[in-house]
Amino acid sequence: MKAKVDDSCTACGLCVETCPQVFQMGDEKAQVIVDEVPPQYEDAAQQAADECPVEAIIIE
């Protein structure tokens, strides 16, 4: 599983609160800090995507 944050991110920080093992805050938006989401964090990463208020997180 891979995660991406697109340019519609508003830097609300919800994804970082939900899954800090995968997301961190960058200068202007959230960033993914892993190439592949570790299996133990897949549910949390998906939850972050589902809860993103601007749907900026893409899970593949």
Summary of the structure (lengths in Angstrom):
residues: 60
radius of gyration: 9.8
end to end distance: 5.6
largest distance: 27.7
contacts: 169
relative contact order: 0.36
helix: 30%
strand: 20%
